[in-house]
């Protein structure tokens, strides 16, 4: 499992710092406790282009897959002011 987490952590490195924070935040806070289908959906999200992923994060697009939509919803909670206050 450590090897998988290491690979995912590397894939969380994006072209945009904001996406780095969202993807790595989900990985560190939620991934291990997520159901297998959501873990798979997260791995698939990491394969998307930054523009598509950012579109999901900003709510400009919604994934058609239910598990992916749940992961995006959880990741978007990391954008909330309460999440930012907890980061300090």
C-alpha positions, 0 to 999 in steps of 0.5 A: 500500500505504501508503494501505491500511496507513493505513486499517487502522491507523485501523480498529485504533483500538477501544473497548478499549485491549487490543484497540487493542494487539492489532490494531495489534500484528498490523498492525505485526508480521505483516500485511505478511508474511501471505498474502493470505487472512490479510490479508483475514481481518484486515481482516474481523476489524476489522469485528467488534464489540469484544465478538466480537473480545475473545471470540476473543482470550480463547479464548471463541469460535473463528472458523469460517474457517481463515484467520481462526482463524490470524490470531486465533491469531497475535494471541493470541501477543501476549498471552503473557508473552514478548510483553509482556516484549519490549514493554518 
